[in-house]
Amino acid sequence: MTPLEWIQHMLEANREALRQMPFPPGMAEYVQELVQSGQTEQIINLMKLGFLIGIQQGAAQVQAGEALTQRSAIQA
């Protein structure tokens, strides 16, 4: 699976959870500014940060035993 296919799969698998997640005020404008100014590296770093936070959250749930007893809304 290519990175693009993986991202598309993750977006589809988590569409409802993503729809319900609030977006910080001004974030859409910030991302649009990054896109328009061609700051690809910054956009990639934001994606990496989100991925890293997800990994850390998953690890914390496993350590707390939550991952074994309940299913989270986000699916990998």
N, CA, C and O of each residue as an XYZ file, in Angstrom:
304
protein
N       0.850     -1.167      0.000
C       0.000      0.000      0.000
C       0.905      1.242      0.000
O       1.817      1.359      0.818
N       0.642      2.139     -0.907
C       1.426      3.374     -0.988
C       0.994      4.332      0.138
O      -0.086      4.166      0.706
N       1.824      5.323      0.459
C       1.408      6.302      1.472
C       0.088      6.991      1.114
O      -0.747      7.210      1.991
N      -0.105      7.328     -0.141
C      -1.350      7.966     -0.563
C      -2.541      7.038     -0.350
O      -3.585      7.474      0.136
N      -2.396      5.777     -0.705
C      -3.477      4.808     -0.498
C      -3.779      4.649      0.993
O      -4.941      4.546      1.386
N      -2.726      4.629      1.823
C      -2.912      4.482      3.257
C      -3.673      5.684      3.809
O      -4.604      5.513      4.596
N      -3.291      6.894      3.407
C      -3.976      8.096      3.881
C      -5.437      8.073      3.444
O      -6.327      8.377      4.239
N      -5.688      7.717      2.191
C      -7.068      7.665      1.698
C      -7.874      6.632      2.475
O      -9.032      6.875      2.814
N      -7.273      5.490      2.756
C      -7.948      4.450      3.537
C      -8.270      4.956      4.943
O      -9.380      4.757      5.435
N      -7.300      5.610      5.589
C      -7.502      6.119      6.941
C      -8.579      7.199      6.970
O      -9.393      7.235      7.893
N      -8.592      8.068      5.982
C      -9.628      9.105      5.919
C     -11.012      8.484      5.781
O     -11.956      8.909      6.447
N     -11.132      7.488      4.926
C     -12.423      6.830      4.725
C     -12.853      6.060      5.975
O     -14.014      6.130      6.379
N     -11.923      5.328      6.585
C     -12.248      4.517      7.757
C     -12.642      5.374      8.960
O     -13.364      4.911      9.843
N     -12.175      6.606      8.994
C     -12.407      7.473     10.146
C     -13.212      8.716      9.804
O     -13.198      9.692     10.555
N     -13.910      8.689      8.681
C     -14.633      9.860      8.185
C     -15.584     10.462      9.238
O     -15.590     11.678      9.433
N     -16.364      9.646      9.897
C     -17.329     10.165     10.864
C     -16.636     10.781     12.074
O     -17.027     11.859     12.521
N     -15.625     10.123     12.605
C     -14.890     10.670     13.752
C     -14.222     11.992     13.375
O     -14.217     12.932     14.169
N     -13.662     12.068     12.174
C     -13.028     13.312     11.720
C     -14.060     14.421     11.550
O     -13.785     15.580     11.864
N     -15.238     14.076     11.058
C     -16.297     15.066     10.865
C     -16.719     15.667     12.198
O     -17.025     16.857     12.275
N     -16.738     14.865     13.232
C     -17.188     15.319     14.539
C     -16.108     16.069     15.322
O     -16.414     16.745     16.305
N     -14.858     15.954     14.897
C     -13.753     16.583     15.627
C     -13.727     18.085     15.360
O     -13.696     18.514     14.207
N     -13.739     18.886     16.430
C     -13.682     20.339     16.223
C     -12.320     20.760     15.682
O     -11.295     20.161     16.007
N     -12.329     21.786     14.862
C     -11.109     22.317     14.266
C     -10.795     23.638     14.936
O     -11.680     24.488     15.035
N      -9.576     23.847     15.400
C      -9.249     25.105     16.076
C      -9.518     26.310     15.168
O      -9.256     26.247     13.967
N     -10.035     27.396     15.728
C     -10.281     28.593     14.922
C      -9.000     29.068     14.238
O      -7.939     29.137     14.858
N      -9.116     29.390     12.968
C      -7.980     29.885     12.199
C      -7.120     28.815     11.562
O      -6.241     29.126     10.758
N      -7.358     27.548     11.908
C      -6.511     26.479     11.373
C      -6.687     26.305      9.868
O      -5.706     26.125      9.147
N      -7.924     26.358      9.391
C      -8.158     26.200      7.957
C      -7.440     27.297      7.169
O      -6.854     27.034      6.119
N      -7.491     28.515      7.678
C      -6.812     29.623      7.003
C      -5.293     29.439      7.031
O      -4.600     29.753      6.064
N      -4.790     28.924      8.155
C      -3.355     28.675      8.271
C      -2.893     27.629      7.255
O      -1.880     27.812      6.581
N      -3.642     26.541      7.153
C      -3.287     25.482      6.205
C      -3.395     26.009      4.774
O      -2.536     25.717      3.942
N      -4.434     26.775      4.484
C      -4.594     27.355      3.151
C      -3.406     28.252      2.802
O      -2.915     28.235      1.673
N      -2.954     29.027      3.772
C      -1.787     29.892      3.570
C      -0.541     29.061      3.273
O       0.254     29.415      2.403
N      -0.374     27.951      4.004
C       0.763     27.068      3.760
C       0.715     26.492      2.351
O       1.732     26.432      1.661
N      -0.477     26.068      1.930
C      -0.648     25.493      0.593
C      -0.335     26.540     -0.472
O       0.419     26.279     -1.409
N      -0.915     27.716     -0.320
C      -0.730     28.770     -1.327
C       0.721     29.232     -1.422
O       1.187     29.597     -2.501
N       1.430     29.217     -0.306
C       2.820     29.663     -0.328
C       3.800     28.521     -0.599
O       5.015     28.723     -0.584
N       3.264     27.311     -0.849
C       4.109     26.178     -1.225
C       4.958     25.625     -0.095
O       6.026     25.066     -0.343
N       4.506     25.771      1.131
C       5.284     25.293      2.277
C       4.992     23.812      2.548
O       4.461     23.443      3.595
N       5.352     22.995      1.586
C       5.095     21.560      1.655
C       5.721     20.919      2.884
O       5.099     20.069      3.520
N       6.930     21.310      3.224
C       7.614     20.707      4.374
C       6.833     20.962      5.665
O       6.732     20.070      6.507
N       6.284     22.160      5.831
C       5.508     22.472      7.028
C       4.222     21.642      7.070
O       3.820     21.175      8.136
N       3.585     21.460      5.929
C       2.369     20.643      5.861
C       2.697     19.197      6.223
O       1.960     18.561      6.977
N       3.789     18.683      5.692
C       4.207     17.316      6.011
C       4.517     17.195      7.497
O       4.173     16.193      8.123
N       5.161     18.204      8.064
C       5.453     18.168      9.503
C       4.178     18.159     10.340
O       4.129     17.488     11.371
N       3.143     18.893      9.918
C       1.861     18.852     10.624
C       1.260     17.449     10.553
O       0.711     16.954     11.538
N       1.364     16.812      9.389
C       0.852     15.452      9.240
C       1.627     14.483     10.137
O       1.037     13.620     10.787
N       2.945     14.633     10.164
C       3.778     13.786     11.019
C       3.425     13.989     12.485
O       3.355     13.030     13.253
N       3.201     15.248     12.870
C       2.848     15.549     14.252
C       1.539     14.858     14.630
O       1.440     14.268     15.705
N       0.546     14.928     13.761
C      -0.716     14.247     14.016
C      -0.529     12.739     14.149
O      -1.133     12.106     15.014
N       0.303     12.176     13.296
C       0.581     10.743     13.353
C       1.285     10.388     14.663
O       0.942      9.401     15.313
N       2.274     11.204     15.044
C       3.012     10.972     16.274
C       2.103     11.043     17.490
O       2.205     10.211     18.392
N       1.220     12.022     17.521
C       0.279     12.152     18.632
C      -0.632     10.921     18.692
O      -0.928     10.421     19.778
N      -1.068     10.438     17.544
C      -1.897      9.237     17.511
C      -1.180      8.014     18.051
O      -1.760      7.214     18.785
N       0.083      7.874     17.684
C       0.885      6.751     18.192
C       1.024      6.847     19.712
O       0.875      5.854     20.423
N       1.309      8.053     20.195
C       1.468      8.242     21.637
C       0.169      7.958     22.380
O       0.186      7.364     23.458
N      -0.944      8.375     21.815
C      -2.254      8.122     22.438
C      -2.534      6.625     22.486
O      -3.001      6.108     23.501
N      -2.249      5.933     21.391
C      -2.447      4.484     21.361
C      -1.582      3.773     22.382
O      -2.046      2.856     23.059
N      -0.326      4.188     22.499
C       0.578      3.574     23.475
C       0.096      3.822     24.895
O       0.172      2.934     25.744
N      -0.399      5.024     25.153
C      -0.911      5.348     26.488
C      -2.127      4.492     26.821
O      -2.276      4.046     27.959
N      -2.995      4.257     25.842
C      -4.178      3.426     26.077
C      -3.779      1.988     26.377
O      -4.357      1.350     27.257
N      -2.795      1.480     25.649
C      -2.340      0.110     25.886
C      -1.770     -0.002     27.294
O      -2.061     -0.958     28.012
N      -0.953      0.981     27.689
C      -0.365      0.947     29.037
C      -1.440      1.017     30.107
O      -1.301      0.406     31.167
N      -2.499      1.747     29.843
C      -3.580      1.872     30.820
C      -4.565      0.710     30.739
O      -5.463      0.602     31.574
N      -4.406     -0.157     29.744
C      -5.306     -1.284     29.584
C      -6.592     -0.951     28.865
O      -7.436     -1.828     28.679
N      -6.765      0.294     28.456
C      -8.002      0.708     27.798
C      -8.152      0.073     26.423
O      -9.261     -0.288     26.029
N      -7.065     -0.068     25.694
C      -7.151     -0.604     24.332
C      -7.626     -2.044     24.332
O      -8.200     -2.514     23.350
N      -7.391     -2.740     25.423
C      -7.788     -4.147     25.485
C      -9.252     -4.308     25.900
O      -9.860     -5.345     25.633
N      -9.817     -3.294     26.549
C     -11.162     -3.441     27.065
C     -12.222     -2.676     26.298
O     -13.406     -2.995     26.401
N     -11.820     -1.666     25.525
C     -12.799     -0.917     24.756
C     -12.221     -0.495     23.413
O     -11.006     -0.362     23.259
N     -13.079     -0.292     22.473
C     -12.688      0.068     21.122
C     -12.796      1.585     20.980
O     -13.814      2.170     21.351
N     -11.764      2.217     20.451
C     -11.807      3.665     20.259
C     -12.528      4.009     18.967
O     -12.769      3.134     18.135
N     -12.873      5.286     18.796
C     -13.594      5.740     17.611
C     -12.704      5.756     16.382
O     -13.191      5.535     15.273
N     -11.420      6.011     16.548
C     -10.494      6.064     15.427
C      -9.999      4.647     15.153
O      -9.589      3.933     16.067
N     -10.044      4.253     13.884
C      -9.641      2.897     13.505
C      -8.425      2.950     12.617
O      -8.341      3.792     11.723
N      -7.482      2.063     12.851
C      -6.281      1.984     12.023
C      -6.401      0.851     11.037
O      -5.485      0.621     10.247
